[in-house]
Amino acid sequence: MKSNHATRLTHINLARGFRGGERQTELLIRELANDGIRQRVVVRRNEPLMDRLADVRGLTRIAIGKPFALHARAVRGDFLHAHDGKGAHFAHAAHVLAGCDYLITRRVDNRPGNSWLTRRMYRRARAIAVLSRAIERVMEIYLPGLDMTRIPSASGGFTVDAPVAAVLRAEFGGACVVGHVGALDDGQKGQMDLIAAAKMLYGEDAGWRFVLVGGGRDEAMLREAAGNCPAIHFAGHVDNVGDYLAAFDMFAFPSVHEGLGSALLDAMHAGLPIVASAVDGIPELVAHEVNGLLVPARSPDSLADALRRLRANDSYAQRLAAAAYEKSLAYTAAAMAERYRRLYATLGLRLGQDL
């Protein structure tokens, strides 16, 4: 590989809203800052990531608007780490216009676009980081010979305010609370199937409760599907995710497709029994009958059966949860940051520690 003498690392995340990819970007930036590394970050103007990073020591924040490529020369001389699709295109533009080298983290398992520009963008990257073997397989088919490194997501390290969690649990009521955390995007997260399973189970036993944490484009549709079912609660976007996880008895993750699923890592670290779809990168975290239960995607009946099984056998459910917690200990933000630091080093990036 050619040598890169850049000493300044600039992260690029131009996504809208604040989803798993943005949380992972924040976790990495904070861990590197804790190690005394000065960084910059380029974000889309008026998006939450800008404010969430306001307290990070040694971080310069740059907010930009469209057309993004017009700002490429602002990062001249930097090594760029692109964390989302729009960020990857910006990094490629900065490579063309300002000579920047760049790394792309690929978080999703769908096949990238077939345009010559997108293919060139991936070819020109110094390296591609992928979250899972599932994403790696897709990219190997898309562009054979890509230089890829597998670096999984990290658990969020959420804190828990026990009194707040107790209040939430009392508000939810019922005998068994099934939680879900994720953007309300049924095409990816499969929340319509969770709602169907919830109605099925509540019809059998009024003790079931289901709490969906998160917001997104499908919220109105999902609320309409839930109707007036008293078992289903929409919490919206919350910052105290740890308190909600502590108030749940189980965790359901019925995704239709998923690169890896960082919300699963948070549920595992919270010690929750898990039912998840057996798709894409999820089985790399959840092994059926070992640290959770896997079900087919788009199968509300299978989802309901698995939840019934966990509720009916608490000792079995807790055994799976304990195994999930042990596995989650390897997926810390510090471990993720160390993997990226090793990758940066192989690419010739010399990071200063001067805070």
ROKE-305346 format. One record per residue (C-alpha): residue number from 0; residue in one letter; z, x, y. Coordinates in nm, 2 decimals. Example, Ala and Ser with C-alpha at 12.3 -4.5 7.8 and 13.67 -1.06 7.14 Angstrom:
ROKE-305346
(site 0 "A" (0.78 1.23 -0.45))
(site 1 "S" (0.71 1.37 -0.11))
This chain:
ROKE-305346
(site 0 "M" (0.00 0.00 0.00))
(site 1 "K" (-0.06 0.11 0.35))
(site 2 "S" (0.24 0.21 0.56))
(site 3 "N" (0.37 -0.02 0.83))
(site 4 "H" (0.57 0.13 1.10))
(site 5 "A" (0.69 -0.19 1.26))
(site 6 "T" (1.06 -0.21 1.31))
(site 7 "R" (1.09 -0.56 1.44))
(site 8 "L" (1.09 -0.86 1.20))
(site 9 "T" (0.97 -1.19 1.34))
(site 10 "H" (1.00 -1.51 1.14))
(site 11 "I" (0.75 -1.79 1.19))
(site 12 "N" (0.83 -2.15 1.11))
(site 13 "L" (0.62 -2.41 1.28))
(site 14 "A" (0.72 -2.71 1.07))
(site 15 "R" (0.82 -3.04 1.22))
(site 16 "G" (1.17 -3.17 1.15))
(site 17 "F" (1.43 -2.99 0.94))
(site 18 "R" (1.38 -3.00 0.57))
(site 19 "G" (1.46 -2.76 0.29))
(site 20 "G" (1.22 -2.49 0.41))
(site 21 "E" (1.38 -2.48 0.75))
(site 22 "R" (1.72 -2.46 0.60))
(site 23 "Q" (1.62 -2.17 0.39))
(site 24 "T" (1.46 -2.00 0.69))
(site 25 "E" (1.79 -2.04 0.88))
(site 26 "L" (2.00 -1.91 0.58))
(site 27 "L" (1.78 -1.60 0.56))
(site 28 "I" (1.79 -1.53 0.93))
(site 29 "R" (2.17 -1.57 0.94))
(site 30 "E" (2.22 -1.34 0.64))
(site 31 "L" (2.01 -1.06 0.79))
(site 32 "A" (2.19 -1.10 1.13))
(site 33 "N" (2.52 -1.06 0.94))
(site 34 "D" (2.38 -0.72 0.83))
(site 35 "G" (2.32 -0.62 1.19))
(site 36 "I" (1.95 -0.67 1.19))
(site 37 "R" (1.78 -0.77 1.51))
(site 38 "Q" (1.51 -1.04 1.46))
(site 39 "R" (1.28 -1.28 1.64))
(site 40 "V" (1.18 -1.63 1.54))
(site 41 "V" (0.88 -1.83 1.65))
(site 42 "V" (0.93 -2.21 1.61))
(site 43 "R" (0.75 -2.52 1.72))
(site 44 "R" (0.87 -2.65 2.06))
(site 45 "N" (1.13 -2.93 2.06))
(site 46 "E" (1.21 -2.90 1.69))
(site 47 "P" (1.57 -2.88 1.54))
(site 48 "L" (1.54 -2.52 1.41))
(site 49 "M" (1.54 -2.39 1.76))
(site 50 "D" (1.88 -2.52 1.85))
(site 51 "R" (2.03 -2.46 1.50))
(site 52 "L" (1.97 -2.08 1.55))
(site 53 "A" (2.11 -2.07 1.90))
(site 54 "D" (2.43 -1.89 1.80))
(site 55 "V" (2.27 -1.62 1.58))
(site 56 "R" (2.36 -1.28 1.71))
(site 57 "G" (2.07 -1.05 1.79))
(site 58 "L" (1.80 -1.32 1.74))
(site 59 "T" (1.54 -1.38 2.00))
(site 60 "R" (1.40 -1.74 1.98))
(site 61 "I" (1.05 -1.82 2.10))
(site 62 "A" (0.93 -2.18 2.12))
(site 63 "I" (0.56 -2.25 2.13))
(site 64 "G" (0.32 -2.54 2.14))
(site 65 "K" (-0.03 -2.61 2.03))
(site 66 "P" (-0.28 -2.44 2.01))
(site 67 "F" (-0.05 -2.20 1.83))
(site 68 "A" (-0.30 -1.92 1.80))
(site 69 "L" (-0.30 -1.87 2.18))
(site 70 "H" (0.05 -1.72 2.14))
(site 71 "A" (-0.05 -1.47 1.88))
(site 72 "R" (-0.04 -1.17 2.12))
(site 73 "A" (0.33 -1.24 2.19))
(site 74 "V" (0.42 -1.09 1.85))
(site 75 "R" (0.20 -0.78 1.88))
(site 76 "G" (0.36 -0.49 1.70))
(site 77 "D" (0.59 -0.71 1.49))
(site 78 "F" (0.59 -0.76 1.11))
(site 79 "L" (0.57 -1.14 1.06))
(site 80 "H" (0.73 -1.35 0.79))
(site 81 "A" (0.57 -1.69 0.77))
(site 82 "H" (0.79 -1.96 0.62))
(site 83 "D" (0.56 -2.26 0.62))
(site 84 "G" (0.19 -2.35 0.62))
(site 85 "K" (0.14 -2.37 0.99))
(site 86 "G" (0.34 -2.05 1.03))
(site 87 "A" (0.11 -1.88 0.78))
(site 88 "H" (-0.20 -1.97 0.98))
(site 89 "F" (-0.03 -1.84 1.29))
(site 90 "A" (0.05 -1.51 1.12))
(site 91 "H" (-0.31 -1.48 1.01))
(site 92 "A" (-0.43 -1.54 1.37))
(site 93 "A" (-0.18 -1.27 1.49))
(site 94 "H" (-0.32 -1.04 1.23))
(site 95 "V" (-0.68 -1.09 1.35))
(site 96 "L" (-0.59 -1.10 1.73))
(site 97 "A" (-0.30 -0.86 1.75))
(site 98 "G" (-0.31 -0.65 1.43))
(site 99 "C" (0.02 -0.78 1.28))
(site 100 "D" (0.09 -0.74 0.92))
(site 101 "Y" (0.25 -1.05 0.75))
(site 102 "L" (0.42 -1.19 0.45))
(site 103 "I" (0.40 -1.55 0.34))
(site 104 "T" (0.67 -1.75 0.16))
(site 105 "R" (0.50 -2.02 -0.04))
(site 106 "R" (0.75 -2.31 -0.10))
(site 107 "V" (0.53 -2.58 -0.24))
(site 108 "D" (0.36 -2.62 -0.58))
(site 109 "N" (0.04 -2.79 -0.47))
(site 110 "R" (-0.29 -2.60 -0.46))
(site 111 "P" (-0.37 -2.46 -0.11))
(site 112 "G" (-0.69 -2.57 0.07))
(site 113 "N" (-1.02 -2.43 -0.04))
(site 114 "S" (-1.15 -2.34 0.30))
(site 115 "W" (-1.27 -1.98 0.34))
(site 116 "L" (-1.01 -1.94 0.62))
(site 117 "T" (-0.72 -2.04 0.40))
(site 118 "R" (-0.83 -1.81 0.12))
(site 119 "R" (-0.87 -1.53 0.37))
(site 120 "M" (-0.52 -1.59 0.50))
(site 121 "Y" (-0.37 -1.54 0.16))
(site 122 "R" (-0.59 -1.25 0.08))
(site 123 "R" (-0.49 -1.07 0.40))
(site 124 "A" (-0.12 -1.12 0.35))
(site 125 "R" (0.07 -0.80 0.25))
(site 126 "A" (0.25 -1.01 -0.01))
(site 127 "I" (0.32 -1.36 -0.11))
(site 128 "A" (0.68 -1.47 -0.20))
(site 129 "V" (0.71 -1.77 -0.42))
(site 130 "L" (1.02 -1.97 -0.51))
(site 131 "S" (0.94 -2.04 -0.88))
(site 132 "R" (0.72 -1.96 -1.18))
(site 133 "A" (0.56 -2.30 -1.12))
(site 134 "I" (0.43 -2.20 -0.78))
(site 135 "E" (0.33 -1.86 -0.91))
(site 136 "R" (0.11 -2.02 -1.18))
(site 137 "V" (-0.07 -2.24 -0.92))
(site 138 "M" (-0.13 -1.94 -0.69))
(site 139 "E" (-0.26 -1.73 -0.98))
(site 140 "I" (-0.52 -1.99 -1.06))
(site 141 "Y" (-0.60 -2.03 -0.69))
(site 142 "L" (-0.66 -1.67 -0.61))
(site 143 "P" (-0.63 -1.43 -0.91))
(site 144 "G" (-0.48 -1.09 -0.83))
(site 145 "L" (-0.25 -1.20 -0.54))
(site 146 "D" (0.05 -0.97 -0.49))
(site 147 "M" (0.34 -1.21 -0.55))
(site 148 "T" (0.71 -1.17 -0.57))
(site 149 "R" (0.94 -1.45 -0.70))
(site 150 "I" (1.24 -1.51 -0.47))
(site 151 "P" (1.41 -1.84 -0.53))
(site 152 "S" (1.59 -2.05 -0.27))
(site 153 "A" (1.96 -2.03 -0.21))
(site 154 "S" (2.23 -2.29 -0.21))
(site 155 "G" (2.33 -2.40 0.14))
(site 156 "G" (2.69 -2.28 0.12))
(site 157 "F" (2.81 -2.61 0.27))
(site 158 "T" (3.17 -2.64 0.36))
(site 159 "V" (3.38 -2.94 0.27))
(site 160 "D" (3.63 -3.13 0.49))
(site 161 "A" (3.84 -3.29 0.21))
(site 162 "P" (3.98 -3.57 0.43))
(site 163 "V" (3.63 -3.66 0.56))
(site 164 "A" (3.49 -3.66 0.20))
(site 165 "A" (3.78 -3.89 0.09))
(site 166 "V" (3.70 -4.13 0.37))
(site 167 "L" (3.33 -4.13 0.27))
(site 168 "R" (3.42 -4.19 -0.09))
(site 169 "A" (3.64 -4.49 0.01))
(site 170 "E" (3.36 -4.63 0.23))
(site 171 "F" (3.11 -4.61 -0.06))
(site 172 "G" (3.35 -4.80 -0.29))
(site 173 "G" (3.26 -4.87 -0.65))
(site 174 "A" (3.35 -4.69 -0.97))
(site 175 "C" (3.06 -4.44 -0.98))
(site 176 "V" (2.87 -4.30 -0.68))
(site 177 "V" (2.52 -4.15 -0.74))
(site 178 "G" (2.41 -3.93 -0.46))
(site 179 "H" (2.07 -3.81 -0.35))
(site 180 "V" (1.98 -3.56 -0.08))
(site 181 "G" (1.63 -3.51 0.05))
(site 182 "A" (1.36 -3.61 0.30))
(site 183 "L" (1.27 -3.97 0.25))
(site 184 "D" (0.92 -3.90 0.12))
(site 185 "D" (0.86 -4.10 -0.19))
(site 186 "G" (0.53 -3.92 -0.27))
(site 187 "Q" (0.73 -3.60 -0.33))
(site 188 "K" (1.09 -3.71 -0.39))
(site 189 "G" (1.04 -4.03 -0.59))
(site 190 "Q" (1.31 -4.24 -0.41))
(site 191 "M" (1.14 -4.56 -0.51))
(site 192 "D" (1.22 -4.49 -0.87))
(site 193 "L" (1.59 -4.42 -0.77))
(site 194 "I" (1.60 -4.76 -0.59))
(site 195 "A" (1.45 -4.93 -0.90))
(site 196 "A" (1.71 -4.77 -1.12))
(site 197 "A" (1.99 -4.86 -0.88))
(site 198 "K" (1.89 -5.22 -0.89))
(site 199 "M" (1.87 -5.22 -1.26))
(site 200 "L" (2.21 -5.06 -1.31))
(site 201 "Y" (2.39 -5.27 -1.04))
(site 202 "G" (2.25 -5.58 -1.22))
(site 203 "E" (2.44 -5.47 -1.53))
(site 204 "D" (2.76 -5.34 -1.36))
(site 205 "A" (2.87 -5.40 -1.00))
(site 206 "G" (3.06 -5.07 -1.01))
(site 207 "W" (2.75 -4.85 -0.94))
(site 208 "R" (2.68 -4.72 -0.59))
(site 209 "F" (2.38 -4.52 -0.47))
(site 210 "V" (2.38 -4.31 -0.15))
(site 211 "L" (2.05 -4.16 -0.01))
(site 212 "V" (2.11 -3.88 0.24))
(site 213 "G" (1.82 -3.78 0.46))
(site 214 "G" (1.55 -3.93 0.69))
(site 215 "G" (1.18 -3.93 0.68))
(site 216 "R" (0.85 -4.10 0.71))
(site 217 "D" (0.92 -4.35 0.42))
(site 218 "E" (1.26 -4.47 0.54))
(site 219 "A" (1.14 -4.81 0.65))
(site 220 "M" (0.95 -4.86 0.32))
(site 221 "L" (1.25 -4.75 0.11))
(site 222 "R" (1.49 -4.98 0.30))
(site 223 "E" (1.26 -5.27 0.25))
(site 224 "A" (1.24 -5.19 -0.13))
(site 225 "A" (1.62 -5.17 -0.14))
(site 226 "G" (1.64 -5.51 0.03))
(site 227 "N" (1.99 -5.64 0.05))
(site 228 "C" (2.12 -5.47 -0.26))
(site 229 "P" (2.49 -5.39 -0.17))
(site 230 "A" (2.49 -5.09 -0.41))
(site 231 "I" (2.24 -4.89 -0.20))
(site 232 "H" (2.34 -4.70 0.11))
(site 233 "F" (2.12 -4.50 0.35))
(site 234 "A" (2.32 -4.23 0.52))
(site 235 "G" (2.03 -4.09 0.73))
(site 236 "H" (2.02 -3.73 0.84))
(site 237 "V" (2.37 -3.57 0.84))
(site 238 "D" (2.49 -3.22 0.92))
(site 239 "N" (2.80 -3.25 0.69))
(site 240 "V" (2.61 -3.25 0.37))
(site 241 "G" (2.90 -3.08 0.19))
(site 242 "D" (3.13 -3.37 0.26))
(site 243 "Y" (2.88 -3.61 0.11))
(site 244 "L" (2.83 -3.40 -0.20))
(site 245 "A" (3.21 -3.39 -0.25))
(site 246 "A" (3.21 -3.77 -0.23))
(site 247 "F" (2.95 -3.82 -0.51))
(site 248 "D" (3.02 -3.85 -0.88))
(site 249 "M" (2.67 -3.77 -0.99))
(site 250 "F" (2.34 -3.64 -0.84))
(site 251 "A" (2.00 -3.79 -0.89))
(site 252 "F" (1.68 -3.59 -0.81))
(site 253 "P" (1.38 -3.79 -0.93))
(site 254 "S" (1.11 -3.58 -0.76))
(site 255 "V" (0.74 -3.63 -0.84))
(site 256 "H" (0.66 -3.27 -0.76))
(site 257 "E" (0.89 -2.99 -0.65))
(site 258 "G" (0.84 -2.62 -0.59))
(site 259 "L" (1.20 -2.55 -0.69))
(site 260 "G" (1.45 -2.79 -0.52))
(site 261 "S" (1.71 -2.63 -0.30))
(site 262 "A" (1.90 -2.96 -0.29))
(site 263 "L" (1.96 -2.92 -0.66))
(site 264 "L" (2.12 -2.59 -0.60))
(site 265 "D" (2.36 -2.75 -0.35))
(site 266 "A" (2.45 -3.02 -0.60))
(site 267 "M" (2.50 -2.76 -0.88))
(site 268 "H" (2.73 -2.56 -0.65))
(site 269 "A" (2.92 -2.88 -0.57))
(site 270 "G" (2.99 -2.92 -0.94))
(site 271 "L" (2.80 -3.25 -0.99))
(site 272 "P" (2.65 -3.38 -1.31))
(site 273 "I" (2.27 -3.39 -1.25))
(site 274 "V" (1.98 -3.60 -1.36))
(site 275 "A" (1.64 -3.47 -1.24))
(site 276 "S" (1.27 -3.50 -1.31))
(site 277 "A" (1.12 -3.25 -1.56))
(site 278 "V" (0.85 -3.14 -1.32))
(site 279 "D" (0.72 -2.81 -1.17))
(site 280 "G" (1.00 -2.57 -1.07))
(site 281 "I" (1.30 -2.80 -1.15))
(site 282 "P" (1.33 -2.70 -1.52))
(site 283 "E" (1.38 -2.34 -1.39))
(site 284 "L" (1.71 -2.46 -1.25))
(site 285 "V" (1.81 -2.75 -1.48))
(site 286 "A" (1.79 -2.70 -1.86))
(site 287 "H" (1.80 -3.03 -2.05))
(site 288 "E" (2.14 -3.09 -2.22))
(site 289 "V" (2.26 -2.75 -2.10))
(site 290 "N" (2.34 -2.79 -1.73))
(site 291 "G" (2.19 -3.14 -1.66))
(site 292 "L" (1.96 -3.40 -1.79))
(site 293 "L" (1.58 -3.40 -1.74))
(site 294 "V" (1.37 -3.72 -1.74))
(site 295 "P" (1.00 -3.79 -1.69))
(site 296 "A" (0.89 -3.84 -1.33))
(site 297 "R" (0.81 -4.20 -1.22))
(site 298 "S" (1.02 -4.35 -1.49))
(site 299 "P" (1.31 -4.56 -1.34))
(site 300 "D" (1.41 -4.67 -1.70))
(site 301 "S" (1.46 -4.31 -1.81))
(site 302 "L" (1.65 -4.23 -1.49))
(site 303 "A" (1.88 -4.53 -1.54))
(site 304 "D" (1.93 -4.44 -1.91))
(site 305 "A" (2.04 -4.08 -1.82))
(site 306 "L" (2.28 -4.20 -1.55))
(site 307 "R" (2.43 -4.45 -1.79))
(site 308 "R" (2.48 -4.17 -2.04))
(site 309 "L" (2.66 -3.95 -1.80))
(site 310 "R" (2.89 -4.23 -1.68))
(site 311 "A" (2.97 -4.33 -2.04))
(site 312 "N" (3.08 -3.98 -2.14))
(site 313 "D" (3.28 -3.81 -1.87))
(site 314 "S" (3.37 -3.50 -2.07))
(site 315 "Y" (3.00 -3.44 -2.15))
(site 316 "A" (2.91 -3.49 -1.79))
(site 317 "Q" (3.17 -3.25 -1.67))
(site 318 "R" (3.06 -2.99 -1.92))
(site 319 "L" (2.71 -3.01 -1.79))
(site 320 "A" (2.84 -2.99 -1.43))
(site 321 "A" (3.05 -2.68 -1.51))
(site 322 "A" (2.74 -2.50 -1.65))
(site 323 "A" (2.54 -2.60 -1.35))
(site 324 "Y" (2.80 -2.46 -1.12))
(site 325 "E" (2.81 -2.13 -1.30))
(site 326 "K" (2.43 -2.10 -1.27))
(site 327 "S" (2.44 -2.18 -0.90))
(site 328 "L" (2.65 -1.87 -0.83))
(site 329 "A" (2.34 -1.65 -0.87))
(site 330 "Y" (2.16 -1.84 -0.60))
(site 331 "T" (2.35 -1.74 -0.29))
(site 332 "A" (2.20 -1.68 0.06))
(site 333 "A" (2.32 -1.31 0.03))
(site 334 "A" (2.13 -1.27 -0.29))
(site 335 "M" (1.81 -1.42 -0.14))
(site 336 "A" (1.84 -1.20 0.17))
(site 337 "E" (1.88 -0.89 -0.05))
(site 338 "R" (1.57 -0.98 -0.24))
(site 339 "Y" (1.37 -1.01 0.08))
(site 340 "R" (1.51 -0.69 0.21))
(site 341 "R" (1.39 -0.51 -0.10))
(site 342 "L" (1.05 -0.67 -0.05))
(site 343 "Y" (1.03 -0.58 0.32))
(site 344 "A" (1.11 -0.22 0.22))
(site 345 "T" (0.83 -0.20 -0.04))
(site 346 "L" (0.59 -0.32 0.24))
(site 347 "G" (0.70 -0.03 0.46))
(site 348 "L" (0.90 -0.24 0.71))
(site 349 "R" (1.19 -0.03 0.86))
(site 350 "L" (1.46 -0.27 0.97))
(site 351 "G" (1.71 -0.13 1.22))
(site 352 "Q" (2.08 -0.22 1.19))
(site 353 "D" (2.21 -0.19 1.54))
(site 354 "L" (2.41 -0.50 1.64))
